[in-house]
Amino acid sequence: MSEQTARICILGGGFGGLYTALRLSQLPWQPSQKPEMVLVDQSDRFLFSPFLYELLTGELQTWEIAPPYEELLSNTGVRFCQGVVSGIDIDQRRVHLQDGPEISYDRLVLALGGETPLDIVPGATSYAYPFRAIADAYRLEERLRVLEESDTDKIRVAIVGAGYSGVELACKLADRLGERGRFRLIEISDQILRTSPEFNREAASKALEERGVFIDLETKVESIAQDSISLEYKNQVDTVPVDLVIWTVGTRVSPVVRNLPVKQNQRGQISIAPTLQVHDHPEIFALGDLADCLDAEGQQVPATAQAAFQQADYAAWNIWASLTNRPLLPFHYQFLGEMMALGIDSATLTGLGIKLNGSLAYVARRLAYLYRLPTVDHKLKVGFNWLARPIIEALSK
């Protein structure tokens, strides 16, 4: 392929992939140099994952947090292709889609994210509910509705993992279920939110305590059954009755990525240079959960949405630079802080010299994420809805 008809193929439409595509479409291409750009994802919708919890409490609606790719990419010149990646031939520079066409490429962006490993504990695949995708939220919502409509006195929920997802889910669901909810948060280490700033950890501990969430520290899940969970604490196994188990632990690189003949770490993440290029394959860029990245300062880049969002800018610039004979930029990661929802209308926030919790942090978190939504059109629609909704609700009373 000549430079004029170069094709950029972006695999995965999460924070890394979609934001790379949008940024690429905004760069100053010469008319003779503008490449064909294709974004591939198995879903037809982007998911703004930090807001996924708000679906369960009715604070937000699906269209706000999961707009269709076709809508986001209209008028960008980026073509969307819905499909499951079944293989990548890096010698022939071809992507194979399950039940779909082959896509050849000149530049490839690997941003497929990770998947939740449920097969590490007996019974988890059958009985535990993961919480990563929009389909997971729908499935969990359906189970919650069944439990809420049943005549059971108490709804017993076990959440595996006391990281961000586990803590946020525990608080949101405790607010939703109220007096009927009985919650256990199960954590294998000796504290919740191991990697969080102390202010956020303390705010989260207080929020969990206020909601009566029981925390099992230094506890390992032995197995999960239809209506029970077996826990090991100090070499003793205890089986506890439950109505619902939610699994929030771990991220695993997809088999398609693991099978690539490129340098990987022990977890299967692809080793990349600070320019986000795969070693020995400068035409391939990798970012997000599947990348093992040291930035320009040599600091390990965490597998977070915040990091993927920042990497997208550099990936787009470096692809543009590589196709227009300009110098590439090494990635500089900047930790901007951390925000967590702690129930309905409450959150905690630490970053850029600010520490907030409660309703003020909730508003700040909303506004920060509104700014991060993918397109100006979508920001305006969502922002207007947030302003109008309380007024409409007040008038309808």
One Martini backbone bead per residue (centre of mass of N, CA, C, O) as a GRO file, in nm:
protein
  397
    1MET     BB    1   0.097   0.035   0.021
    2SER     BB    2   0.053   0.351   0.006
    3GLU     BB    3   0.037   0.640   0.178
    4GLN     BB    4  -0.244   0.732   0.065
    5THR     BB    5  -0.366   0.417   0.154
    6ALA     BB    6  -0.348   0.390   0.438
    7ARG     BB    7  -0.411   0.160   0.717
    8ILE     BB    8  -0.598   0.186   1.019
    9CYS     BB    9  -0.616  -0.050   1.289
   10ILE     BB   10  -0.858  -0.074   1.556
   11LEU     BB   11  -0.854  -0.273   1.854
   12GLY     BB   12  -1.085  -0.151   2.031
   13GLY     BB   13  -1.349   0.064   2.209
   14GLY     BB   14  -1.222   0.201   2.433
   15PHE     BB   15  -1.030   0.434   2.561
   16GLY     BB   16  -0.796   0.370   2.372
   17GLY     BB   17  -0.936   0.326   2.091
   18LEU     BB   18  -1.145   0.555   2.054
   19TYR     BB   19  -0.952   0.800   2.125
   20THR     BB   20  -0.759   0.744   1.896
   21ALA     BB   21  -0.958   0.777   1.663
   22LEU     BB   22  -1.049   1.069   1.728
   23ARG     BB   23  -0.766   1.195   1.717
   24LEU     BB   24  -0.691   1.114   1.427
   25SER     BB   25  -0.931   1.280   1.295
   26GLN     BB   26  -0.792   1.570   1.406
   27LEU     BB   27  -0.554   1.561   1.242
   28PRO     BB   28  -0.325   1.713   0.999
   29TRP     BB   29  -0.407   1.601   0.712
   30GLN     BB   30  -0.332   1.542   0.409
   31PRO     BB   31  -0.521   1.459   0.148
   32SER     BB   32  -0.293   1.251   0.035
   33GLN     BB   33  -0.254   1.109   0.346
   34LYS     BB   34  -0.521   1.007   0.423
   35PRO     BB   35  -0.636   0.751   0.592
   36GLU     BB   36  -0.767   0.459   0.667
   37MET     BB   37  -1.021   0.400   0.928
   38VAL     BB   38  -1.054   0.128   1.173
   39LEU     BB   39  -1.303   0.012   1.403
   40VAL     BB   40  -1.296  -0.263   1.640
   41ASP     BB   41  -1.589  -0.426   1.788
   42GLN     BB   42  -1.813  -0.643   1.956
   43SER     BB   43  -1.963  -0.395   2.009
   44ASP     BB   44  -2.196  -0.116   1.946
   45ARG     BB   45  -2.077   0.008   2.224
   46PHE     BB   46  -1.969   0.231   2.425
   47LEU     BB   47  -1.796   0.241   2.755
   48PHE     BB   48  -1.833   0.432   3.049
   49SER     BB   49  -1.723   0.263   3.315
   50PRO     BB   50  -1.740   0.458   3.574
   51PHE     BB   51  -2.079   0.456   3.524
   52LEU     BB   52  -2.197   0.163   3.564
   53TYR     BB   53  -2.316   0.181   3.856
   54GLU     BB   54  -2.555   0.391   3.787
   55LEU     BB   55  -2.749   0.185   3.659
   56LEU     BB   56  -2.836   0.031   3.931
   57THR     BB   57  -2.964   0.322   4.054
   58GLY     BB   58  -3.076   0.525   3.819
   59GLU     BB   59  -2.884   0.780   3.768
   60LEU     BB   60  -2.842   0.641   3.490
   61GLN     BB   61  -2.837   0.589   3.142
   62THR     BB   62  -2.741   0.417   2.875
   63TRP     BB   63  -2.700   0.658   2.668
   64GLU     BB   64  -2.489   0.807   2.850
   65ILE     BB   65  -2.266   0.551   2.883
   66ALA     BB   66  -2.366   0.398   2.582
   67PRO     BB   67  -2.284   0.490   2.297
   68PRO     BB   68  -2.279   0.457   1.974
   69TYR     BB   69  -2.036   0.440   1.741
   70GLU     BB   70  -2.182   0.564   1.499
   71GLU     BB   71  -2.232   0.832   1.646
   72LEU     BB   72  -1.934   0.906   1.734
   73LEU     BB   73  -1.814   0.861   1.415
   74SER     BB   74  -1.956   1.071   1.286
   75ASN     BB   75  -1.768   1.276   1.080
   76THR     BB   76  -1.453   1.134   1.101
   77GLY     BB   77  -1.368   0.880   0.895
   78VAL     BB   78  -1.447   0.644   1.076
   79ARG     BB   79  -1.479   0.302   1.064
   80PHE     BB   80  -1.718   0.068   1.169
   81CYS     BB   81  -1.659  -0.272   1.314
   82GLN     BB   82  -1.841  -0.547   1.396
   83GLY     BB   83  -1.636  -0.776   1.594
   84VAL     BB   84  -1.442  -1.071   1.635
   85VAL     BB   85  -1.126  -1.144   1.721
   86SER     BB   86  -0.939  -1.440   1.603
   87GLY     BB   87  -0.681  -1.298   1.454
   88ILE     BB   88  -0.315  -1.225   1.403
   89ASP     BB   89  -0.107  -1.134   1.123
   90ILE     BB   90   0.208  -0.985   1.146
   91ASP     BB   91   0.335  -1.058   0.869
   92GLN     BB   92   0.072  -0.986   0.680
   93ARG     BB   93  -0.110  -0.773   0.807
   94ARG     BB   94  -0.369  -0.929   0.957
   95VAL     BB   95  -0.717  -0.940   1.038
   96HIS     BB   96  -0.930  -1.170   1.205
   97LEU     BB   97  -1.273  -1.241   1.177
   98GLN     BB   98  -1.549  -1.357   1.307
   99ASP     BB   99  -1.758  -1.385   1.056
  100GLY     BB  100  -1.550  -1.211   0.873
  101PRO     BB  101  -1.337  -1.006   0.754
  102GLU     BB  102  -1.045  -0.908   0.639
  103ILE     BB  103  -0.779  -0.690   0.772
  104SER     BB  104  -0.568  -0.472   0.657
  105TYR     BB  105  -0.241  -0.316   0.749
  106ASP     BB  106  -0.007  -0.050   0.855
  107ARG     BB  107  -0.160   0.011   1.125
  108LEU     BB  108  -0.171  -0.107   1.470
  109VAL     BB  109  -0.420  -0.121   1.734
  110LEU     BB  110  -0.395  -0.238   2.069
  111ALA     BB  111  -0.729  -0.226   2.260
  112LEU     BB  112  -0.882  -0.496   2.407
  113GLY     BB  113  -0.813  -0.536   2.682
  114GLY     BB  114  -0.990  -0.731   2.917
  115GLU     BB  115  -1.068  -1.015   3.127
  116THR     BB  116  -1.256  -1.206   3.342
  117PRO     BB  117  -1.139  -1.444   3.575
  118LEU     BB  118  -1.347  -1.730   3.659
  119ASP     BB  119  -1.164  -2.015   3.641
  120ILE     BB  120  -1.010  -2.006   3.943
  121VAL     BB  121  -1.295  -2.095   4.064
  122PRO     BB  122  -1.515  -2.302   4.170
  123GLY     BB  123  -1.829  -2.190   4.016
  124ALA     BB  124  -1.790  -1.900   3.893
  125THR     BB  125  -1.888  -1.933   3.600
  126SER     BB  126  -2.189  -2.014   3.692
  127TYR     BB  127  -2.243  -1.801   3.969
  128ALA     BB  128  -2.089  -1.553   3.888
  129TYR     BB  129  -2.078  -1.191   3.858
  130PRO     BB  130  -1.966  -0.986   3.647
  131PHE     BB  131  -1.812  -0.628   3.616
  132ARG     BB  132  -1.753  -0.471   3.286
  133ALA     BB  133  -2.010  -0.478   3.112
  134ILE     BB  134  -2.319  -0.407   2.996
  135ALA     BB  135  -2.419  -0.703   3.013
  136ASP     BB  136  -2.354  -0.735   3.314
  137ALA     BB  137  -2.554  -0.521   3.416
  138TYR     BB  138  -2.812  -0.654   3.304
  139ARG     BB  139  -2.783  -0.925   3.451
  140LEU     BB  140  -2.777  -0.806   3.737
  141GLU     BB  141  -3.046  -0.658   3.725
  142GLU     BB  142  -3.221  -0.910   3.689
  143ARG     BB  143  -3.139  -1.045   3.957
  144LEU     BB  144  -3.230  -0.815   4.145
  145ARG     BB  145  -3.528  -0.818   4.067
  146VAL     BB  146  -3.591  -1.102   4.159
  147LEU     BB  147  -3.511  -1.053   4.457
  148GLU     BB  148  -3.702  -0.806   4.511
  149GLU     BB  149  -3.972  -0.982   4.429
  150SER     BB  150  -3.930  -1.151   4.648
  151ASP     BB  151  -4.001  -1.293   4.987
  152THR     BB  152  -3.743  -1.230   5.095
  153ASP     BB  153  -3.603  -1.073   5.361
  154LYS     BB  154  -3.300  -1.125   5.267
  155ILE     BB  155  -3.021  -0.996   5.073
  156ARG     BB  156  -2.738  -1.188   4.985
  157VAL     BB  157  -2.413  -1.035   4.933
  158ALA     BB  158  -2.119  -1.117   4.744
  159ILE     BB  159  -1.797  -0.950   4.716
  160VAL     BB  160  -1.520  -0.991   4.508
  161GLY     BB  161  -1.329  -0.752   4.603
  162ALA     BB  162  -1.153  -0.444   4.745
  163GLY     BB  163  -1.162  -0.256   4.523
  164TYR     BB  164  -1.312  -0.033   4.341
  165SER     BB  165  -1.549  -0.206   4.241
  166GLY     BB  166  -1.635  -0.337   4.509
  167VAL     BB  167  -1.689  -0.076   4.670
  168GLU     BB  168  -1.889   0.063   4.477
  169LEU     BB  169  -2.097  -0.165   4.471
  170ALA     BB  170  -2.159  -0.186   4.772
  171CYS     BB  171  -2.271   0.104   4.803
  172LYS     BB  172  -2.487   0.108   4.581
  173LEU     BB  173  -2.645  -0.154   4.671
  174ALA     BB  174  -2.704  -0.065   4.959
  175ASP     BB  175  -2.882   0.173   4.869
  176ARG     BB  176  -3.085   0.008   4.705
  177LEU     BB  177  -3.166  -0.222   4.932
  178GLY     BB  178  -3.113  -0.151   5.212
  179GLU     BB  179  -3.249  -0.336   5.465
  180ARG     BB  180  -3.227  -0.606   5.284
  181GLY     BB  181  -2.928  -0.587   5.284
  182ARG     BB  182  -2.641  -0.824   5.270
  183PHE     BB  183  -2.288  -0.763   5.311
  184ARG     BB  184  -1.988  -0.893   5.148
  185LEU     BB  185  -1.635  -0.825   5.155
  186ILE     BB  186  -1.380  -0.989   4.967
  187GLU     BB  187  -1.029  -1.012   5.080
  188ILE     BB  188  -0.698  -1.130   5.047
  189SER     BB  189  -0.594  -0.901   5.185
  190ASP     BB  190  -0.534  -0.655   5.462
  191GLN     BB  191  -0.688  -0.444   5.260
  192ILE     BB  192  -0.844  -0.196   5.125
  193LEU     BB  193  -0.743  -0.026   4.870
  194ARG     BB  194  -0.424  -0.052   4.832
  195THR     BB  195  -0.370   0.191   4.592
  196SER     BB  196  -0.485   0.413   4.759
  197PRO     BB  197  -0.544   0.685   4.896
  198GLU     BB  198  -0.598   0.742   5.224
  199PHE     BB  199  -0.848   0.922   5.206
  200ASN     BB  200  -1.018   0.721   5.033
  201ARG     BB  201  -1.002   0.479   5.226
  202GLU     BB  202  -1.142   0.615   5.465
  203ALA     BB  203  -1.405   0.693   5.321
  204ALA     BB  204  -1.479   0.401   5.241
  205SER     BB  205  -1.486   0.273   5.522
  206LYS     BB  206  -1.713   0.455   5.627
  207ALA     BB  207  -1.927   0.386   5.410
  208LEU     BB  208  -1.939   0.082   5.476
  209GLU     BB  209  -2.011   0.104   5.774
  210GLU     BB  210  -2.280   0.267   5.740
  211ARG     BB  211  -2.393   0.010   5.553
  212GLY     BB  212  -2.306  -0.274   5.685
  213VAL     BB  213  -2.041  -0.384   5.565
  214PHE     BB  214  -1.881  -0.684   5.550
  215ILE     BB  215  -1.530  -0.755   5.610
  216ASP     BB  216  -1.307  -0.989   5.444
  217LEU     BB  217  -0.996  -1.043   5.539
  218GLU     BB  218  -0.774  -1.270   5.442
  219THR     BB  219  -0.967  -1.398   5.208
  220LYS     BB  220  -1.059  -1.698   5.042
  221VAL     BB  221  -1.191  -1.842   4.759
  222GLU     BB  222  -1.290  -2.173   4.709
  223SER     BB  223  -1.613  -2.160   4.639
  224ILE     BB  224  -1.912  -2.178   4.422
  225ALA     BB  225  -2.256  -2.178   4.455
  226GLN     BB  226  -2.584  -2.121   4.410
  227ASP     BB  227  -2.621  -2.060   4.761
  228SER     BB  228  -2.293  -2.036   4.802
  229ILE     BB  229  -1.985  -1.965   4.996
  230SER     BB  230  -1.639  -2.051   5.018
  231LEU     BB  231  -1.419  -1.970   5.294
  232GLU     BB  232  -1.075  -1.881   5.363
  233TYR     BB  233  -0.951  -1.859   5.710
  234LYS     BB  234  -0.689  -1.960   5.856
  235ASN     BB  235  -0.739  -2.267   5.734
  236GLN     BB  236  -1.053  -2.209   5.731
  237VAL     BB  237  -1.369  -2.334   5.629
  238ASP     BB  238  -1.655  -2.139   5.520
  239THR     BB  239  -2.007  -2.166   5.470
  240VAL     BB  240  -2.210  -1.927   5.293
  241PRO     BB  241  -2.503  -1.788   5.244
  242VAL     BB  242  -2.635  -1.691   4.912
  243ASP     BB  243  -2.782  -1.492   4.634
  244LEU     BB  244  -2.509  -1.327   4.552
  245VAL     BB  245  -2.225  -1.312   4.321
  246ILE     BB  246  -1.954  -1.079   4.283
  247TRP     BB  247  -1.693  -1.030   4.036
  248THR     BB  248  -1.378  -0.806   4.062
  249VAL     BB  249  -1.128  -0.988   3.989
  250GLY     BB  250  -0.922  -0.919   3.762
  251THR     BB  251  -0.705  -0.948   3.463
  252ARG     BB  252  -0.715  -1.075   3.126
  253VAL     BB  253  -0.566  -1.161   2.854
  254SER     BB  254  -0.635  -1.236   2.552
  255PRO     BB  255  -0.566  -1.498   2.344
  256VAL     BB  256  -0.495  -1.330   2.091
  257VAL     BB  257  -0.258  -1.185   2.236
  258ARG     BB  258  -0.099  -1.429   2.356
  259ASN     BB  259  -0.043  -1.552   2.051
  260LEU     BB  260   0.163  -1.351   1.999
  261PRO     BB  261   0.498  -1.303   1.854
  262VAL     BB  262   0.572  -1.136   2.132
  263LYS     BB  263   0.670  -0.953   2.385
  264GLN     BB  264   0.608  -1.073   2.723
  265ASN     BB  265   0.479  -1.108   3.014
  266GLN     BB  266   0.354  -1.317   3.258
  267ARG     BB  267   0.049  -1.192   3.192
  268GLY     BB  268   0.057  -1.122   2.861
  269GLN     BB  269   0.174  -0.860   2.826
  270ILE     BB  270   0.285  -0.616   2.615
  271SER     BB  271   0.586  -0.505   2.522
  272ILE     BB  272   0.680  -0.156   2.530
  273ALA     BB  273   0.755   0.138   2.429
  274PRO     BB  274   0.725   0.475   2.500
  275THR     BB  275   0.577   0.499   2.203
  276LEU     BB  276   0.384   0.225   2.202
  277GLN     BB  277   0.565   0.020   2.069
  278VAL     BB  278   0.637  -0.278   1.949
  279HIS     BB  279   0.874  -0.486   1.966
  280ASP     BB  280   0.986  -0.525   1.631
  281HIS     BB  281   0.687  -0.354   1.578
  282PRO     BB  282   0.635  -0.033   1.477
  283GLU     BB  283   0.332  -0.078   1.350
  284ILE     BB  284   0.265  -0.146   1.654
  285PHE     BB  285   0.019  -0.055   1.895
  286ALA     BB  286  -0.006  -0.036   2.260
  287LEU     BB  287  -0.286  -0.028   2.503
  288GLY     BB  288  -0.363  -0.058   2.820
  289ASP     BB  289  -0.420  -0.363   2.967
  290LEU     BB  290  -0.218  -0.517   2.742
  291ALA     BB  291   0.014  -0.324   2.848
  292ASP     BB  292   0.371  -0.300   2.904
  293CYS     BB  293   0.449   0.016   3.054
  294LEU     BB  294   0.710   0.247   3.016
  295ASP     BB  295   0.787   0.551   3.047
  296ALA     BB  296   1.004   0.813   3.001
  297GLU     BB  297   1.075   0.778   3.330
  298GLY     BB  298   1.023   0.457   3.403
  299GLN     BB  299   0.727   0.428   3.476
  300GLN     BB  300   0.470   0.245   3.565
  301VAL     BB  301   0.179   0.181   3.394
  302PRO     BB  302  -0.134   0.168   3.464
  303ALA     BB  303  -0.443  -0.027   3.436
  304THR     BB  304  -0.621   0.242   3.335
  305ALA     BB  305  -0.834   0.472   3.211
  306GLN     BB  306  -0.647   0.714   3.248
  307ALA     BB  307  -0.407   0.596   3.089
  308ALA     BB  308  -0.553   0.532   2.819
  309PHE     BB  309  -0.637   0.820   2.761
  310GLN     BB  310  -0.342   0.928   2.738
  311GLN     BB  311  -0.231   0.725   2.526
  312ALA     BB  312  -0.411   0.804   2.285
  313ASP     BB  313  -0.268   1.066   2.209
  314TYR     BB  314   0.009   0.934   2.146
  315ALA     BB  315  -0.076   0.723   1.941
  316ALA     BB  316  -0.189   0.917   1.733
  317TRP     BB  317   0.059   1.090   1.692
  318ASN     BB  318   0.261   0.854   1.618
  319ILE     BB  319   0.113   0.760   1.370
  320TRP     BB  320   0.120   1.024   1.219
  321ALA     BB  321   0.431   1.056   1.228
  322SER     BB  322   0.497   0.778   1.080
  323LEU     BB  323   0.329   0.881   0.808
  324THR     BB  324   0.492   1.194   0.807
  325ASN     BB  325   0.791   1.210   0.901
  326ARG     BB  326   0.799   1.229   1.221
  327PRO     BB  327   0.854   1.260   1.539
  328LEU     BB  328   0.835   1.075   1.819
  329LEU     BB  329   0.665   1.033   2.133
  330PRO     BB  330   0.705   0.992   2.455
  331PHE     BB  331   0.547   0.875   2.723
  332HIS     BB  332   0.361   1.071   2.974
  333TYR     BB  333   0.266   1.009   3.291
  334GLN     BB  334  -0.028   1.139   3.469
  335PHE     BB  335  -0.135   1.172   3.788
  336LEU     BB  336  -0.477   1.294   3.864
  337GLY     BB  337  -0.605   1.084   4.041
  338GLU     BB  338  -0.902   0.985   4.246
  339MET     BB  339  -1.227   0.831   4.191
  340MET     BB  340  -1.529   0.758   4.396
  341ALA     BB  341  -1.813   0.591   4.444
  342LEU     BB  342  -2.031   0.615   4.762
  343GLY     BB  343  -2.301   0.601   4.641
  344ILE     BB  344  -2.566   0.796   4.653
  345ASP     BB  345  -2.450   1.115   4.625
  346SER     BB  346  -2.145   0.990   4.658
  347ALA     BB  347  -1.789   1.066   4.718
  348THR     BB  348  -1.434   1.046   4.624
  349LEU     BB  349  -1.139   1.278   4.618
  350THR     BB  350  -0.799   1.265   4.475
  351GLY     BB  351  -0.623   1.553   4.345
  352LEU     BB  352  -0.439   1.820   4.269
  353GLY     BB  353  -0.464   1.902   4.592
  354ILE     BB  354  -0.740   1.748   4.633
  355LYS     BB  355  -0.999   1.695   4.897
  356LEU     BB  356  -1.295   1.490   4.873
  357ASN     BB  357  -1.631   1.439   5.015
  358GLY     BB  358  -1.935   1.353   4.914
  359SER     BB  359  -2.140   1.563   4.735
  360LEU     BB  360  -1.909   1.734   4.614
  361ALA     BB  361  -1.755   1.493   4.489
  362TYR     BB  362  -1.987   1.401   4.310
  363VAL     BB  363  -1.993   1.654   4.130
  364ALA     BB  364  -1.693   1.652   4.045
  365ARG     BB  365  -1.701   1.377   3.911
  366ARG     BB  366  -1.914   1.437   3.701
  367LEU     BB  367  -1.761   1.674   3.560
  368ALA     BB  368  -1.500   1.521   3.490
  369TYR     BB  369  -1.651   1.301   3.314
  370LEU     BB  370  -1.789   1.488   3.118
  371TYR     BB  371  -1.518   1.585   2.993
  372ARG     BB  372  -1.442   1.270   2.905
  373LEU     BB  373  -1.628   1.245   2.703
  374PRO     BB  374  -1.589   1.177   2.365
  375THR     BB  375  -1.794   1.410   2.262
  376VAL     BB  376  -1.945   1.705   2.225
  377ASP     BB  377  -2.230   1.604   2.171
  378HIS     BB  378  -2.246   1.414   2.417
  379LYS     BB  379  -2.189   1.619   2.637
  380LEU     BB  380  -2.435   1.800   2.578
  381LYS     BB  381  -2.659   1.593   2.619
  382VAL     BB  382  -2.584   1.510   2.909
  383GLY     BB  383  -2.567   1.789   3.042
  384PHE     BB  384  -2.858   1.874   2.981
  385ASN     BB  385  -2.992   1.638   3.132
  386TRP     BB  386  -2.876   1.707   3.415
  387LEU     BB  387  -3.023   1.983   3.426
  388ALA     BB  388  -3.326   1.898   3.346
  389ARG     BB  389  -3.417   1.659   3.527
  390PRO     BB  390  -3.477   1.802   3.804
  391ILE     BB  391  -3.691   1.994   3.687
  392ILE     BB  392  -3.889   1.783   3.577
  393GLU     BB  393  -3.926   1.632   3.848
  394ALA     BB  394  -4.039   1.879   4.004
  395LEU     BB  395  -4.286   1.941   3.810
  396SER     BB  396  -4.416   1.634   3.838
  397LYS     BB  397  -4.509   1.659   4.155
   0.00000   0.00000   0.00000
